[in-house]
Amino acid sequence: MGGNKAVIDKYAARVLMLSFFLPMQVQVIALFVSSAWFIFRTFEDEERTPIGNYIPALGLGALYLLYLVAVLFTPASYRHVSETLCEYKLSYLLLPLVYASISPQKIRTIIGELAWFVYFSVGICVIANGWFVVKYALAPDGFHGVNHVTYRIFFEDLTSIHPTYISMYLVLAIGILLLNADNMNRILKYSLFYIQLAFLLPLLAKSPLIALALMFIHTAWLRRRKLKQYKWLFVGVAALMVLSYVFVPFVSQRVNEMAGMGTSLKQNVTDNSIHERKMILAVDLDMVKRYGVTGCSPGRLLYLLKQKYFFYSMYYGRDVNAFDPHNEYFYHWISLGIPGIALFLLALGMHFFKALKNRDNLYIYLLLVLGITFFTESVLATQHGLLFYAFFSSLLFFNRQKIAG
């Protein structure tokens, strides 16, 4: 019977990995039911969970308590938005408490199935890209007029996952391959590596790619004494990047878009994402000046931003979309003031301290991906981003088995 339960444990861990690629309505159920199974198994096997786990778990989720307090100080007309946000962000507090309750043995079981996160990441990208090729190959005009915006919209519509978030998944999956796939067949390992990189480049989400570059540098440093053994791996990466730029139009379009960073914002504010980012940063900085001390409350934030962008539309003489802060640090600073940004940085600091103390390189790579992407996206404002952060950071925080590579 115990052997059967151990097999179920493995499948439950695989469901956890699969949950990130399921429809959002199913995702939460799959994630929390599988997590609840491991709590049940911890108590059934009478495995000890350190009572001291709950103190840092509360520290990791303390920001959520501030969201609850903010409801009391939110004007009545926006209070329902704040209450909805509290329901939506419950995972921020709940998942650290859940994984504080799971024994180290069961957490090791989950860690042992991380390779399935790699397989599912590759699988969803194969499906999405395959369907994209089939759709446009059979179209009367073929790929004529198809650009990187078309590709990214198609990908998100089909998978319900924003390109930035699937890029974060792929970068973490590459980190798992580099550090935690020693038992995997070498040919399979490097095939998956190149396939993921090939899928990552057309999406060209800037922040995850910066994190990936830092991961490669760190991996090269870790293996500096055996670097000659990996020279063909790095040659392959360079060749894939050049070929992608030459033969995949989405890559060259995005690179050329980023090359226009120095052009006039006034002329081109809606022409590409770089100019939009400049405008968003200007709005965020102005909001920090106004609300950076006490905050404007999460429920009121988007309303105030819509007002801001309305006046930007008048200034530029064209319709400008209203954006959220597109920066996780500014999001908490503007909406919750100094207490909000302080508690958010406290949680990040706890994660970085634990990762560096344990020399857990996969944990460090996860934090690199998140910490850098937080500068360009309000990651925790979406279900995919919130669950990705809360699950993996909690899992690795309470993991006692170093994943060093």
C-alpha positions as CSV (number, residue, x, y, z in Angstrom):
1,M,0.0,0.0,0.0
2,G,2.9,2.3,0.9
3,G,4.4,1.7,-2.5
4,N,1.2,2.6,-4.3
5,K,1.0,5.9,-2.3
6,A,4.6,6.7,-3.3
7,V,3.5,6.3,-7.0
8,I,0.5,8.5,-6.4
9,D,2.9,11.1,-4.9
10,K,4.9,11.2,-8.1
11,Y,1.8,11.7,-10.2
12,A,0.5,14.4,-7.9
13,A,3.9,16.2,-8.3
14,R,3.5,15.9,-12.0
15,V,0.0,17.4,-11.8
16,L,1.6,20.3,-10.0
17,M,3.9,20.9,-12.9
18,L,1.1,20.5,-15.4
19,S,-1.2,22.9,-13.6
20,F,0.7,25.9,-15.0
21,F,-0.3,25.0,-18.5
22,L,-4.0,24.3,-17.8
23,P,-6.9,26.7,-18.4
24,M,-7.1,29.2,-15.6
25,Q,-10.4,27.8,-14.3
26,V,-8.8,24.4,-13.8
27,Q,-5.3,25.6,-12.8
28,V,-6.1,26.7,-9.2
29,I,-8.0,23.4,-8.5
30,A,-5.2,21.2,-9.8
31,L,-2.5,23.2,-7.9
32,F,-4.3,23.3,-4.6
33,V,-5.7,19.7,-4.7
34,S,-2.2,18.3,-5.4
35,S,-0.7,20.5,-2.7
36,A,-3.4,19.3,-0.2
37,W,-2.5,15.7,-1.1
38,F,1.1,16.3,0.1
39,I,-0.1,17.8,3.3
40,F,-2.3,14.7,3.9
41,R,0.6,12.4,3.0
42,T,2.9,14.3,5.5
43,F,0.5,13.6,8.3
44,E,-0.3,10.1,7.2
45,D,3.4,9.1,7.2
46,E,3.9,11.0,10.5
47,E,6.7,13.0,9.0
48,R,7.8,16.0,11.1
49,T,7.4,19.5,9.8
50,P,9.4,22.1,11.7
51,I,7.0,24.4,13.6
52,G,9.4,27.2,12.9
53,N,8.5,27.1,9.2
54,Y,5.4,29.1,9.9
55,I,7.2,32.3,11.0
56,P,9.1,32.8,7.7
57,A,6.0,31.7,5.8
58,L,4.1,34.6,7.4
59,G,6.9,36.9,6.5
60,L,6.8,35.8,2.9
61,G,3.0,36.4,2.7
62,A,2.8,39.5,5.0
63,L,2.1,41.8,2.1
64,Y,-1.3,40.1,1.7
65,L,-2.2,41.2,5.2
66,L,-1.6,44.8,4.1
67,Y,-4.0,44.3,1.2
68,L,-6.6,43.3,3.8
69,V,-5.9,46.4,5.9
70,A,-6.0,48.6,2.7
71,V,-9.7,47.6,2.2
72,L,-10.6,49.5,5.4
73,F,-9.0,52.7,4.1
74,T,-10.3,52.4,0.5
75,P,-13.1,54.9,-0.5
76,A,-16.5,53.1,-0.7
77,S,-16.8,53.4,-4.5
78,Y,-13.6,51.4,-5.0
79,R,-13.9,49.0,-2.1
80,H,-15.3,46.2,-4.2
81,V,-12.2,46.2,-6.3
82,S,-10.0,46.0,-3.3
83,E,-12.1,43.1,-1.9
84,T,-11.8,41.3,-5.3
85,L,-8.0,41.7,-5.2
86,C,-7.9,40.2,-1.7
87,E,-9.7,37.1,-3.0
88,Y,-7.6,36.9,-6.1
89,K,-4.2,37.4,-4.2
90,L,-4.9,34.9,-1.4
91,S,-2.4,32.5,-3.0
92,Y,0.4,35.0,-2.0
93,L,-0.1,34.1,1.7
94,L,-1.7,30.6,1.3
95,L,1.0,28.9,-0.7
96,P,3.9,29.7,1.7
97,L,1.7,28.4,4.6
98,V,0.9,25.2,2.6
99,Y,4.5,24.4,1.8
100,A,5.5,25.2,5.3
101,S,3.2,22.4,6.3
102,I,4.7,19.8,3.9
103,S,7.5,17.6,5.2
104,P,11.0,17.9,3.7
105,Q,10.6,14.3,2.4
106,K,7.5,15.2,0.4
107,I,9.1,18.4,-0.9
108,R,12.0,16.3,-2.2
109,T,9.4,14.1,-4.1
110,I,8.1,17.3,-5.8
111,I,11.6,18.5,-6.6
112,G,12.3,15.1,-8.1
113,E,9.6,15.6,-10.7
114,L,10.7,19.1,-11.9
115,A,11.8,17.6,-15.2
116,W,8.1,17.3,-16.0
117,F,7.9,21.1,-15.9
118,V,10.4,21.0,-18.8
119,Y,8.4,18.5,-20.8
120,F,5.1,20.4,-20.4
121,S,6.8,23.7,-21.3
122,V,8.1,22.1,-24.5
123,G,4.8,20.4,-25.2
124,I,2.7,23.6,-25.1
125,C,5.2,25.4,-27.3
126,V,5.2,22.6,-29.8
127,I,1.4,22.7,-30.0
128,A,1.2,26.5,-30.3
129,N,3.9,26.8,-32.8
130,G,2.8,23.8,-34.8
131,W,-0.8,25.2,-35.0
132,F,0.6,28.7,-36.0
133,V,2.6,27.2,-38.9
134,V,-0.4,25.1,-40.1
135,K,-2.8,28.0,-39.9
136,Y,-0.7,30.4,-41.9
137,A,0.8,27.9,-44.3
138,L,-2.8,27.0,-45.4
139,A,-3.9,30.6,-45.6
140,P,-4.3,32.2,-49.1
141,D,-1.7,34.8,-48.3
142,G,0.6,32.5,-46.4
143,F,2.9,34.3,-44.0
144,H,2.6,37.6,-45.9
145,G,2.0,40.5,-43.5
146,V,2.5,38.3,-40.4
147,N,4.7,40.1,-37.8
148,H,5.9,39.5,-34.2
149,V,2.7,41.2,-32.9
150,T,0.6,38.7,-34.8
151,Y,2.6,35.8,-33.5
152,R,2.5,36.9,-29.9
153,I,-1.3,37.6,-30.0
154,F,-1.8,34.2,-31.6
155,F,0.3,32.5,-29.0
156,E,-1.6,34.1,-26.1
157,D,-5.0,33.5,-27.6
158,L,-4.3,29.8,-28.1
159,T,-2.6,29.1,-24.8
160,S,-4.2,31.8,-22.6
161,I,-0.6,32.5,-21.3
162,H,1.0,35.9,-22.0
163,P,4.3,35.6,-23.9
164,T,6.2,37.1,-21.0
165,Y,5.0,34.4,-18.6
166,I,5.6,31.5,-21.0
167,S,9.1,33.0,-21.5
168,M,9.6,32.9,-17.7
169,Y,8.5,29.3,-17.7
170,L,11.0,28.4,-20.5
171,V,13.9,30.2,-18.8
172,L,13.2,28.3,-15.5
173,A,12.9,25.1,-17.5
174,I,16.3,25.7,-19.1
175,G,17.7,26.3,-15.6
176,I,16.2,22.9,-14.5
177,L,17.9,21.2,-17.5
178,L,21.2,22.9,-16.7
179,L,21.2,22.0,-13.0
180,N,18.7,19.3,-12.2
181,A,18.6,16.8,-15.0
182,D,21.7,14.7,-14.4
183,N,19.8,11.5,-14.8
184,M,18.4,12.5,-18.2
185,N,19.8,11.1,-21.4
186,R,22.4,13.6,-22.7
187,I,21.0,13.7,-26.3
188,L,17.5,14.3,-24.9
189,K,18.8,16.9,-22.5
190,Y,20.5,19.0,-25.1
191,S,17.7,18.5,-27.7
192,L,15.2,19.9,-25.1
193,F,17.6,22.8,-24.4
194,Y,17.8,23.9,-28.0
195,I,14.1,23.4,-28.6
196,Q,13.3,25.6,-25.7
197,L,15.7,28.3,-26.8
198,A,14.3,28.1,-30.3
199,F,10.8,28.7,-28.9
200,L,12.0,31.5,-26.6
201,L,13.7,33.6,-29.3
202,P,10.6,34.4,-31.4
203,L,8.7,35.5,-28.3
204,L,11.7,37.7,-27.4
205,A,10.4,38.8,-24.0
206,K,13.2,41.1,-23.0
207,S,13.4,40.6,-19.2
208,P,13.4,36.8,-19.2
209,L,16.1,36.9,-21.9
210,I,18.3,39.1,-19.7
211,A,17.8,36.6,-16.9
212,L,18.7,33.8,-19.2
213,A,21.9,35.6,-20.3
214,L,22.9,35.9,-16.6
215,M,22.1,32.2,-16.0
216,F,24.4,31.3,-18.9
217,I,27.2,33.4,-17.5
218,H,26.8,31.9,-14.0
219,T,26.7,28.4,-15.4
220,A,29.9,29.0,-17.4
221,W,31.5,30.3,-14.2
222,L,30.4,27.2,-12.2
223,R,31.9,24.9,-14.9
224,R,34.8,27.0,-15.8
225,R,37.3,24.2,-15.2
226,K,35.5,22.0,-17.7
227,L,34.4,24.8,-20.1
228,K,36.1,23.2,-23.1
229,Q,33.6,20.3,-22.8
230,Y,30.8,22.7,-23.3
231,K,32.3,24.8,-26.2
232,W,30.0,23.2,-28.8
233,L,27.0,23.9,-26.6
234,F,27.8,27.7,-26.6
235,V,28.6,27.5,-30.3
236,G,25.2,26.0,-30.9
237,V,23.5,28.8,-28.9
238,A,25.3,31.5,-30.9
239,A,24.4,29.7,-34.2
240,L,20.8,29.4,-33.2
241,M,20.6,33.1,-32.3
242,V,22.1,34.1,-35.7
243,L,19.9,31.7,-37.6
244,S,16.8,33.0,-35.7
245,Y,17.6,36.6,-36.6
246,V,18.2,35.8,-40.3
247,F,15.3,33.3,-40.9
248,V,12.6,34.1,-38.3
249,P,11.2,37.5,-39.1
250,F,9.7,37.9,-35.6
251,V,13.2,38.0,-34.1
252,S,14.6,40.6,-36.4
253,Q,11.5,42.7,-36.1
254,R,11.8,42.7,-32.3
255,V,15.5,43.4,-32.4
256,N,15.0,46.3,-34.8
257,E,12.2,47.6,-32.5
258,M,14.5,47.7,-29.5
259,A,17.2,49.4,-31.7
260,G,14.8,52.4,-31.8
261,M,15.1,53.1,-28.1
262,G,16.7,56.5,-28.8
263,T,14.1,57.8,-31.1
264,S,11.5,60.5,-30.3
265,L,8.9,59.5,-27.8
266,K,6.6,62.2,-29.0
267,Q,6.6,61.0,-32.5
268,N,6.4,57.2,-31.9
269,V,4.7,56.6,-28.6
270,T,2.3,54.0,-29.9
271,D,4.6,52.6,-32.6
272,N,6.4,50.0,-30.6
273,S,6.7,48.6,-27.1
274,I,10.0,50.5,-26.2
275,H,8.2,53.9,-26.6
276,E,5.2,52.7,-24.7
277,R,7.6,51.6,-21.9
278,K,9.1,55.1,-21.7
279,M,5.7,56.5,-21.4
280,I,4.7,54.0,-18.7
281,L,7.8,54.7,-16.7
282,A,7.1,58.5,-16.8
283,V,3.5,57.9,-15.5
284,D,4.8,55.5,-12.8
285,L,7.4,58.0,-11.6
286,D,4.7,60.7,-11.4
287,M,2.4,58.4,-9.5
288,V,5.2,57.6,-7.0
289,K,5.7,61.3,-6.3
290,R,2.0,61.7,-5.5
291,Y,1.3,58.5,-3.7
292,G,4.6,57.0,-2.7
293,V,4.3,57.6,1.1
294,T,0.9,56.3,2.0
295,G,-0.3,54.8,-1.3
296,C,-3.5,55.3,-3.2
297,S,-5.0,51.8,-2.3
298,P,-5.0,48.8,-4.7
299,G,-8.6,49.3,-5.5
300,R,-8.2,52.8,-6.7
301,L,-4.9,52.3,-8.6
302,L,-6.3,51.5,-12.1
303,Y,-8.9,54.2,-12.0
304,L,-6.2,56.8,-11.3
305,L,-4.0,55.4,-14.1
306,K,-6.9,55.6,-16.5
307,Q,-7.2,59.3,-15.7
308,K,-3.5,59.8,-16.3
309,Y,-3.5,58.1,-19.7
310,F,-6.6,60.1,-20.7
311,F,-4.5,63.2,-20.5
312,Y,-1.6,61.6,-22.2
313,S,-3.9,60.8,-25.1
314,M,-4.9,64.5,-25.3
315,Y,-1.2,65.5,-25.2
316,Y,-0.1,63.1,-28.0
317,G,-3.2,63.7,-30.1
318,R,-4.0,60.0,-30.5
319,D,-5.6,57.3,-28.4
320,V,-3.2,55.9,-25.8
321,N,-4.2,52.7,-24.0
322,A,-4.3,52.7,-20.2
323,F,-1.7,50.4,-18.7
324,D,-1.2,49.1,-15.2
325,P,2.3,50.1,-13.7
326,H,4.0,47.3,-15.7
327,N,6.5,47.1,-12.8
328,E,5.9,45.0,-9.7
329,Y,7.9,47.3,-7.5
330,F,6.0,50.4,-8.5
331,Y,2.7,48.5,-8.3
332,H,3.1,47.9,-4.6
333,W,4.8,51.3,-3.9
334,I,2.0,53.3,-5.6
335,S,-0.9,51.3,-4.3
336,L,0.3,50.6,-0.7
337,G,3.0,53.3,-0.2
338,I,6.2,52.7,1.8
339,P,4.7,49.8,3.9
340,G,3.8,48.0,0.7
341,I,7.2,48.3,-1.1
342,A,8.9,47.5,2.3
343,L,7.0,44.2,2.8
344,F,7.4,43.2,-0.8
345,L,11.2,43.8,-0.6
346,L,11.3,42.0,2.7
347,A,9.8,38.8,1.0
348,L,12.2,39.1,-1.9
349,G,15.1,39.6,0.5
350,M,14.1,36.5,2.5
351,H,14.1,34.5,-0.7
352,F,17.5,35.8,-1.9
353,F,19.0,35.3,1.6
354,K,17.8,31.7,1.7
355,A,18.9,30.9,-1.8
356,L,22.4,32.4,-1.3
357,K,22.8,30.8,2.1
358,N,21.9,27.4,0.8
359,R,23.9,28.0,-2.5
360,D,20.8,26.6,-4.3
361,N,21.4,27.7,-7.9
362,L,18.0,26.8,-9.2
363,Y,16.4,28.9,-6.5
364,I,18.8,31.8,-7.5
365,Y,17.9,31.4,-11.2
366,L,14.2,31.5,-10.3
367,L,14.7,34.7,-8.3
368,L,16.8,36.2,-11.2
369,V,13.9,35.5,-13.6
370,L,11.3,37.0,-11.3
371,G,13.4,39.9,-9.9
372,I,14.3,41.1,-13.4
373,T,10.8,40.6,-14.9
374,F,9.3,42.5,-11.9
375,F,11.0,45.6,-13.5
376,T,8.9,45.3,-16.7
377,E,5.7,43.5,-15.7
378,S,3.2,43.6,-12.9
379,V,3.7,39.8,-12.6
380,L,1.6,39.3,-9.5
381,A,-1.4,41.1,-11.1
382,T,-2.1,38.0,-13.2
383,Q,-3.0,34.5,-12.1
384,H,-0.2,32.8,-14.1
385,G,2.4,35.2,-12.6
386,L,1.1,35.0,-9.0
387,L,0.9,31.2,-8.9
388,F,4.3,30.8,-10.6
389,Y,5.9,33.1,-8.0
390,A,4.1,31.8,-5.0
391,F,4.4,28.1,-5.8
392,F,8.1,27.9,-7.0
393,S,9.4,30.4,-4.4
394,S,7.6,28.6,-1.6
395,L,8.7,25.2,-2.8
396,L,12.3,26.1,-3.0
397,F,12.3,28.2,0.2
398,F,11.3,25.1,2.2
399,N,13.4,22.7,0.2
400,R,16.4,21.4,2.2
401,Q,18.0,19.6,-0.8
402,K,20.5,21.9,-2.5
403,I,20.0,22.1,-6.3
404,A,23.5,23.4,-7.2
405,G,24.3,21.8,-10.6
